[in-house]
Amino acid sequence: MSVLKLSKKYSSERLEAVCGLALEHVSVPRYSHLKAILASGQDAEYSVNKKLENESSPIGFVRGAAYYGGDDHAE
C-alpha cells in the first residue's frame, strides 16, 4: 500500500518507470529504494534511455531484395 501511495505525490507514469528501473537493478526492490529513486529523479533519465533504446533497436532481421531474388541489379 505504501508503494501505491507514492503515486499521489508522484505521477503513476513515474512510479511505473521507477518500478521497471528497480527491477532491473535490485533483486528485491523495497519501498525505500523506490522512494529514493523518485526523490533523486533518476527515473527521468531511465525513461529517456528506454525510449531511445526502443526507437533505435530494429525488430527482427531484415533482408534486402537481393536475398529473395527480387533485385534485378544483382550480379
Biopython code that builds the backbone (N, CA, C, O; Angstrom):
import numpy as np
from Bio.PDB.StructureBuilder import StructureBuilder

atoms = [
    (1, "MET", "N", (0.819, -1.189, 0.000)),
    (1, "MET", "CA", (0.000, 0.000, 0.000)),
    (1, "MET", "C", (0.866, 1.257, 0.000)),
    (1, "MET", "O", (0.490, 2.272, -0.585)),
    (2, "SER", "N", (2.005, 1.192, 0.643)),
    (2, "SER", "CA", (2.898, 2.357, 0.687)),
    (2, "SER", "C", (3.399, 2.727, -0.696)),
    (2, "SER", "O", (3.518, 3.905, -1.032)),
    (3, "VAL", "N", (3.690, 1.718, -1.490)),
    (3, "VAL", "CA", (4.177, 1.970, -2.846)),
    (3, "VAL", "C", (3.081, 2.641, -3.671)),
    (3, "VAL", "O", (3.358, 3.571, -4.429)),
    (4, "LEU", "N", (1.865, 2.187, -3.531)),
    (4, "LEU", "CA", (0.757, 2.780, -4.274)),
    (4, "LEU", "C", (0.493, 4.216, -3.833)),
    (4, "LEU", "O", (0.054, 5.038, -4.636)),
    (5, "LYS", "N", (0.752, 4.520, -2.583)),
    (5, "LYS", "CA", (0.559, 5.884, -2.090)),
    (5, "LYS", "C", (1.584, 6.850, -2.696)),
    (5, "LYS", "O", (1.358, 8.060, -2.719)),
    (6, "LEU", "N", (2.689, 6.327, -3.175)),
    (6, "LEU", "CA", (3.676, 7.179, -3.838)),
    (6, "LEU", "C", (3.093, 7.824, -5.093)),
    (6, "LEU", "O", (3.544, 8.892, -5.505)),
    (7, "SER", "N", (2.103, 7.189, -5.698)),
    (7, "SER", "CA", (1.503, 7.743, -6.916)),
    (7, "SER", "C", (0.692, 9.007, -6.630)),
    (7, "SER", "O", (0.347, 9.736, -7.560)),
    (8, "LYS", "N", (0.381, 9.280, -5.358)),
    (8, "LYS", "CA", (-0.313, 10.526, -5.018)),
    (8, "LYS", "C", (0.651, 11.703, -5.054)),
    (8, "LYS", "O", (0.281, 12.807, -5.454)),
    (9, "LYS", "N", (1.897, 11.461, -4.631)),
    (9, "LYS", "CA", (2.895, 12.528, -4.641)),
    (9, "LYS", "C", (3.562, 12.636, -6.015)),
    (9, "LYS", "O", (3.825, 13.737, -6.498)),
    (10, "TYR", "N", (3.829, 11.507, -6.628)),
    (10, "TYR", "CA", (4.445, 11.439, -7.946)),
    (10, "TYR", "C", (3.413, 10.860, -8.909)),
    (10, "TYR", "O", (2.453, 10.229, -8.466)),
    (11, "SER", "N", (3.584, 11.054, -10.183)),
    (11, "SER", "CA", (2.610, 10.537, -11.150)),
    (11, "SER", "C", (2.716, 9.015, -11.248)),
    (11, "SER", "O", (3.744, 8.429, -10.906)),
    (12, "SER", "N", (1.663, 8.400, -11.711)),
    (12, "SER", "CA", (1.660, 6.942, -11.856)),
    (12, "SER", "C", (2.627, 6.502, -12.953)),
    (12, "SER", "O", (3.164, 5.396, -12.897)),
    (13, "GLU", "N", (2.855, 7.368, -13.963)),
    (13, "GLU", "CA", (3.824, 7.045, -15.010)),
    (13, "GLU", "C", (5.236, 6.976, -14.433)),
    (13, "GLU", "O", (6.011, 6.077, -14.759)),
    (14, "ARG", "N", (5.554, 7.941, -13.572)),
    (14, "ARG", "CA", (6.878, 7.932, -12.936)),
    (14, "ARG", "C", (7.032, 6.718, -12.037)),
    (14, "ARG", "O", (8.092, 6.094, -12.009)),
    (15, "LEU", "N", (5.991, 6.383, -11.310)),
    (15, "LEU", "CA", (6.052, 5.230, -10.422)),
    (15, "LEU", "C", (6.259, 3.948, -11.221)),
    (15, "LEU", "O", (7.011, 3.067, -10.804)),
    (16, "GLU", "N", (5.601, 3.847, -12.352)),
    (16, "GLU", "CA", (5.767, 2.684, -13.222)),
    (16, "GLU", "C", (7.208, 2.599, -13.734)),
    (16, "GLU", "O", (7.796, 1.518, -13.761)),
    (17, "ALA", "N", (7.772, 3.733, -14.137)),
    (17, "ALA", "CA", (9.156, 3.761, -14.615)),
    (17, "ALA", "C", (10.128, 3.381, -13.513)),
    (17, "ALA", "O", (11.099, 2.663, -13.752)),
    (18, "VAL", "N", (9.870, 3.859, -12.315)),
    (18, "VAL", "CA", (10.746, 3.547, -11.182)),
    (18, "VAL", "C", (10.702, 2.057, -10.861)),
    (18, "VAL", "O", (11.729, 1.456, -10.545)),
    (19, "CYS", "N", (9.533, 1.470, -10.940)),
    (19, "CYS", "CA", (9.421, 0.033, -10.680)),
    (19, "CYS", "C", (10.222, -0.764, -11.712)),
    (19, "CYS", "O", (10.887, -1.738, -11.360)),
    (20, "GLY", "N", (10.163, -0.359, -12.971)),
    (20, "GLY", "CA", (10.950, -1.027, -14.004)),
    (20, "GLY", "C", (12.438, -0.883, -13.771)),
    (20, "GLY", "O", (13.201, -1.836, -13.930)),
    (21, "LEU", "N", (12.845, 0.319, -13.391)),
    (21, "LEU", "CA", (14.257, 0.574, -13.098)),
    (21, "LEU", "C", (14.718, -0.253, -11.917)),
    (21, "LEU", "O", (15.787, -0.861, -11.964)),
    (22, "ALA", "N", (13.929, -0.284, -10.863)),
    (22, "ALA", "CA", (14.299, -1.029, -9.660)),
    (22, "ALA", "C", (14.392, -2.522, -9.938)),
    (22, "ALA", "O", (15.288, -3.190, -9.422)),
    (23, "LEU", "N", (13.490, -3.049, -10.739)),
    (23, "LEU", "CA", (13.523, -4.475, -11.043)),
    (23, "LEU", "C", (14.746, -4.861, -11.866)),
    (23, "LEU", "O", (15.217, -5.995, -11.781)),
    (24, "GLU", "N", (15.265, -3.925, -12.663)),
    (24, "GLU", "CA", (16.466, -4.220, -13.452)),
    (24, "GLU", "C", (17.724, -4.217, -12.600)),
    (24, "GLU", "O", (18.671, -4.945, -12.900)),
    (25, "HIS", "N", (17.754, -3.408, -11.540)),
    (25, "HIS", "CA", (18.999, -3.219, -10.789)),
    (25, "HIS", "C", (19.004, -3.826, -9.395)),
    (25, "HIS", "O", (20.077, -4.054, -8.836)),
    (26, "VAL", "N", (17.848, -4.092, -8.821)),
    (26, "VAL", "CA", (17.777, -4.621, -7.461)),
    (26, "VAL", "C", (16.977, -5.919, -7.512)),
    (26, "VAL", "O", (15.891, -5.963, -8.091)),
    (27, "SER", "N", (17.511, -6.964, -6.912)),
    (27, "SER", "CA", (16.814, -8.249, -6.982)),
    (27, "SER", "C", (15.500, -8.233, -6.202)),
    (27, "SER", "O", (14.523, -8.845, -6.633)),
    (28, "VAL", "N", (15.462, -7.544, -5.066)),
    (28, "VAL", "CA", (14.236, -7.441, -4.276)),
    (28, "VAL", "C", (14.027, -5.965, -3.926)),
    (28, "VAL", "O", (14.452, -5.516, -2.861)),
    (29, "PRO", "N", (13.374, -5.207, -4.816)),
    (29, "PRO", "CA", (13.182, -3.787, -4.537)),
    (29, "PRO", "C", (12.220, -3.552, -3.375)),
    (29, "PRO", "O", (11.235, -4.271, -3.209)),
    (30, "ARG", "N", (12.521, -2.545, -2.587)),
    (30, "ARG", "CA", (11.699, -2.192, -1.433)),
    (30, "ARG", "C", (11.195, -0.769, -1.589)),
    (30, "ARG", "O", (11.623, -0.027, -2.473)),
    (31, "TYR", "N", (10.286, -0.412, -0.718)),
    (31, "TYR", "CA", (9.701, 0.926, -0.713)),
    (31, "TYR", "C", (10.792, 1.993, -0.628)),
    (31, "TYR", "O", (10.732, 3.002, -1.330)),
    (32, "SER", "N", (11.775, 1.773, 0.220)),
    (32, "SER", "CA", (12.846, 2.765, 0.396)),
    (32, "SER", "C", (13.635, 2.973, -0.899)),
    (32, "SER", "O", (14.058, 4.089, -1.198)),
    (33, "HIS", "N", (13.832, 1.892, -1.667)),
    (33, "HIS", "CA", (14.538, 2.015, -2.948)),
    (33, "HIS", "C", (13.727, 2.887, -3.905)),
    (33, "HIS", "O", (14.262, 3.802, -4.530)),
    (34, "LEU", "N", (12.432, 2.592, -4.012)),
    (34, "LEU", "CA", (11.573, 3.324, -4.937)),
    (34, "LEU", "C", (11.481, 4.796, -4.558)),
    (34, "LEU", "O", (11.540, 5.674, -5.418)),
    (35, "LYS", "N", (11.338, 5.055, -3.272)),
    (35, "LYS", "CA", (11.214, 6.437, -2.798)),
    (35, "LYS", "C", (12.492, 7.219, -3.069)),
    (35, "LYS", "O", (12.431, 8.382, -3.468)),
    (36, "ALA", "N", (13.640, 6.599, -2.857)),
    (36, "ALA", "CA", (14.916, 7.271, -3.090)),
    (36, "ALA", "C", (15.116, 7.584, -4.570)),
    (36, "ALA", "O", (15.616, 8.656, -4.912)),
    (37, "ILE", "N", (14.734, 6.667, -5.443)),
    (37, "ILE", "CA", (14.869, 6.894, -6.886)),
    (37, "ILE", "C", (13.956, 8.028, -7.326)),
    (37, "ILE", "O", (14.360, 8.881, -8.117)),
    (38, "LEU", "N", (12.740, 8.042, -6.824)),
    (38, "LEU", "CA", (11.804, 9.112, -7.171)),
    (38, "LEU", "C", (12.289, 10.464, -6.661)),
    (38, "LEU", "O", (12.201, 11.466, -7.371)),
    (39, "ALA", "N", (12.799, 10.494, -5.438)),
    (39, "ALA", "CA", (13.258, 11.751, -4.851)),
    (39, "ALA", "C", (14.455, 12.329, -5.595)),
    (39, "ALA", "O", (14.587, 13.547, -5.712)),
    (40, "SER", "N", (15.325, 11.460, -6.097)),
    (40, "SER", "CA", (16.521, 11.933, -6.794)),
    (40, "SER", "C", (16.274, 12.212, -8.274)),
    (40, "SER", "O", (17.098, 12.860, -8.919)),
    (41, "GLY", "N", (15.154, 11.734, -8.825)),
    (41, "GLY", "CA", (14.832, 11.980, -10.225)),
    (41, "GLY", "C", (15.534, 11.067, -11.201)),
    (41, "GLY", "O", (15.612, 11.380, -12.389)),
    (42, "GLN", "N", (16.043, 9.950, -10.732)),
    (42, "GLN", "CA", (16.743, 9.022, -11.614)),
    (42, "GLN", "C", (15.817, 8.384, -12.635)),
    (42, "GLN", "O", (16.277, 7.888, -13.664)),
    (43, "ASP", "N", (14.535, 8.390, -12.368)),
    (43, "ASP", "CA", (13.585, 7.774, -13.283)),
    (43, "ASP", "C", (13.468, 8.532, -14.595)),
    (43, "ASP", "O", (13.160, 7.930, -15.623)),
    (44, "ALA", "N", (13.706, 9.834, -14.586)),
    (44, "ALA", "CA", (13.616, 10.629, -15.811)),
    (44, "ALA", "C", (14.683, 10.191, -16.811)),
    (44, "ALA", "O", (14.397, 10.019, -17.996)),
    (45, "GLU", "N", (15.894, 10.014, -16.337)),
    (45, "GLU", "CA", (16.991, 9.571, -17.210)),
    (45, "GLU", "C", (16.723, 8.151, -17.717)),
    (45, "GLU", "O", (16.998, 7.848, -18.878)),
    (46, "TYR", "N", (16.200, 7.299, -16.875)),
    (46, "TYR", "CA", (15.876, 5.922, -17.259)),
    (46, "TYR", "C", (14.818, 5.912, -18.355)),
    (46, "TYR", "O", (14.934, 5.150, -19.315)),
    (47, "SER", "N", (13.788, 6.747, -18.224)),
    (47, "SER", "CA", (12.719, 6.803, -19.210)),
    (47, "SER", "C", (13.239, 7.260, -20.569)),
    (47, "SER", "O", (12.860, 6.706, -21.601)),
    (48, "VAL", "N", (14.111, 8.273, -20.568)),
    (48, "VAL", "CA", (14.682, 8.773, -21.820)),
    (48, "VAL", "C", (15.525, 7.691, -22.482)),
    (48, "VAL", "O", (15.414, 7.466, -23.687)),
    (49, "ASN", "N", (16.362, 7.025, -21.705)),
    (49, "ASN", "CA", (17.211, 5.965, -22.256)),
    (49, "ASN", "C", (16.378, 4.808, -22.788)),
    (49, "ASN", "O", (16.717, 4.224, -23.817)),
    (50, "LYS", "N", (15.301, 4.472, -22.104)),
    (50, "LYS", "CA", (14.445, 3.375, -22.534)),
    (50, "LYS", "C", (13.747, 3.706, -23.849)),
    (50, "LYS", "O", (13.613, 2.840, -24.713)),
    (51, "LYS", "N", (13.297, 4.969, -24.010)),
    (51, "LYS", "CA", (12.666, 5.385, -25.263)),
    (51, "LYS", "C", (13.648, 5.324, -26.414)),
    (51, "LYS", "O", (13.307, 4.852, -27.499)),
    (52, "LEU", "N", (14.879, 5.802, -26.186)),
    (52, "LEU", "CA", (15.896, 5.762, -27.233)),
    (52, "LEU", "C", (16.236, 4.333, -27.611)),
    (52, "LEU", "O", (16.446, 4.032, -28.786)),
    (53, "GLU", "N", (16.289, 3.464, -26.638)),
    (53, "GLU", "CA", (16.601, 2.061, -26.888)),
    (53, "GLU", "C", (15.505, 1.415, -27.725)),
    (53, "GLU", "O", (15.799, 0.647, -28.642)),
    (54, "ASN", "N", (14.256, 1.713, -27.424)),
    (54, "ASN", "CA", (13.137, 1.131, -28.173)),
    (54, "ASN", "C", (13.063, 1.678, -29.589)),
    (54, "ASN", "O", (12.702, 0.945, -30.510)),
    (55, "GLU", "N", (13.396, 2.944, -29.782)),
    (55, "GLU", "CA", (13.333, 3.546, -31.106)),
    (55, "GLU", "C", (14.481, 3.106, -31.997)),
    (55, "GLU", "O", (14.295, 2.951, -33.204)),
    (56, "SER", "N", (15.654, 2.902, -31.435)),
    (56, "SER", "CA", (16.827, 2.614, -32.240)),
    (56, "SER", "C", (17.025, 1.132, -32.529)),
    (56, "SER", "O", (17.740, 0.785, -33.468)),
    (57, "SER", "N", (16.418, 0.260, -31.756)),
    (57, "SER", "CA", (16.644, -1.160, -31.979)),
    (57, "SER", "C", (15.633, -1.705, -32.980)),
    (57, "SER", "O", (14.425, -1.599, -32.768)),
    (58, "PRO", "N", (16.130, -2.290, -34.075)),
    (58, "PRO", "CA", (15.210, -2.840, -35.071)),
    (58, "PRO", "C", (14.542, -4.107, -34.542)),
    (58, "PRO", "O", (15.086, -4.806, -33.686)),
    (59, "ILE", "N", (13.387, -4.378, -35.056)),
    (59, "ILE", "CA", (12.665, -5.571, -34.653)),
    (59, "ILE", "C", (12.907, -6.641, -35.712)),
    (59, "ILE", "O", (12.512, -6.480, -36.867)),
    (60, "GLY", "N", (13.541, -7.707, -35.323)),
    (60, "GLY", "CA", (13.802, -8.812, -36.230)),
    (60, "GLY", "C", (14.976, -8.537, -37.160)),
    (60, "GLY", "O", (15.655, -7.516, -37.054)),
    (61, "PHE", "N", (15.191, -9.458, -38.054)),
    (61, "PHE", "CA", (16.243, -9.330, -39.035)),
    (61, "PHE", "C", (15.615, -8.962, -40.366)),
    (61, "PHE", "O", (14.638, -9.579, -40.788)),
    (62, "VAL", "N", (16.170, -7.965, -41.023)),
    (62, "VAL", "CA", (15.629, -7.503, -42.294)),
    (62, "VAL", "C", (16.628, -7.845, -43.389)),
    (62, "VAL", "O", (17.802, -7.481, -43.324)),
    (63, "ARG", "N", (16.127, -8.560, -44.403)),
    (63, "ARG", "CA", (16.982, -8.916, -45.531)),
    (63, "ARG", "C", (16.530, -8.115, -46.737)),
    (63, "ARG", "O", (15.344, -7.827, -46.901)),
    (64, "GLY", "N", (17.458, -7.771, -47.550)),
    (64, "GLY", "CA", (17.153, -6.990, -48.741)),
    (64, "GLY", "C", (16.524, -7.817, -49.838)),
    (64, "GLY", "O", (16.381, -9.034, -49.717)),
    (65, "ALA", "N", (16.149, -7.136, -50.920)),
    (65, "ALA", "CA", (15.502, -7.798, -52.055)),
    (65, "ALA", "C", (16.433, -8.806, -52.721)),
    (65, "ALA", "O", (15.974, -9.808, -53.270)),
    (66, "ALA", "N", (17.750, -8.543, -52.675)),
    (66, "ALA", "CA", (18.704, -9.450, -53.304)),
    (66, "ALA", "C", (18.661, -10.839, -52.660)),
    (66, "ALA", "O", (18.877, -11.841, -53.341)),
    (67, "TYR", "N", (18.396, -10.904, -51.412)),
    (67, "TYR", "CA", (18.341, -12.187, -50.706)),
    (67, "TYR", "C", (17.210, -13.059, -51.251)),
    (67, "TYR", "O", (17.359, -14.274, -51.375)),
    (68, "TYR", "N", (16.099, -12.439, -51.570)),
    (68, "TYR", "CA", (14.932, -13.173, -52.040)),
    (68, "TYR", "C", (14.865, -13.269, -53.573)),
    (68, "TYR", "O", (13.894, -13.795, -54.117)),
    (69, "GLY", "N", (15.879, -12.771, -54.258)),
    (69, "GLY", "CA", (15.916, -12.860, -55.706)),
    (69, "GLY", "C", (15.091, -11.801, -56.407)),
    (69, "GLY", "O", (14.773, -11.954, -57.587)),
    (70, "GLY", "N", (14.739, -10.738, -55.720)),
    (70, "GLY", "CA", (13.924, -9.712, -56.336)),
    (70, "GLY", "C", (14.714, -8.510, -56.794)),
    (70, "GLY", "O", (14.135, -7.540, -57.283)),
    (71, "ASP", "N", (15.991, -8.551, -56.649)),
    (71, "ASP", "CA", (16.823, -7.410, -57.055)),
    (71, "ASP", "C", (17.313, -7.658, -58.476)),
    (71, "ASP", "O", (18.077, -8.594, -58.712)),
    (72, "ASP", "N", (16.890, -6.844, -59.407)),
    (72, "ASP", "CA", (17.258, -7.019, -60.824)),
    (72, "ASP", "C", (18.697, -6.606, -61.088)),
    (72, "ASP", "O", (19.252, -6.955, -62.130)),
    (73, "HIS", "N", (19.309, -5.876, -60.175)),
    (73, "HIS", "CA", (20.654, -5.362, -60.392)),
    (73, "HIS", "C", (21.725, -6.265, -59.772)),
    (73, "HIS", "O", (22.907, -5.922, -59.790)),
    (74, "ALA", "N", (21.334, -7.381, -59.241)),
    (74, "ALA", "CA", (22.309, -8.282, -58.608)),
    (74, "ALA", "C", (23.124, -8.985, -59.688)),
    (74, "ALA", "O", (22.603, -9.314, -60.754)),
    (75, "GLU", "N", (24.357, -9.203, -59.416)),
    (75, "GLU", "CA", (25.241, -9.868, -60.395)),
    (75, "GLU", "C", (25.344, -11.324, -60.144)),
    (75, "GLU", "O", (26.044, -12.028, -60.871)),
]
sb = StructureBuilder()
sb.init_structure("model")
sb.init_model(0)
sb.init_chain("A")
sb.init_seg("    ")
for serial, (resi, resn, name, xyz) in enumerate(atoms, 1):
    if name == "N":
        sb.init_residue(resn, " ", resi, " ")
    sb.init_atom(name, np.array(xyz, "f"), 0.0, 1.0, " ", f" {name:<3s}", serial, name[0])
structure = sb.get_structure()
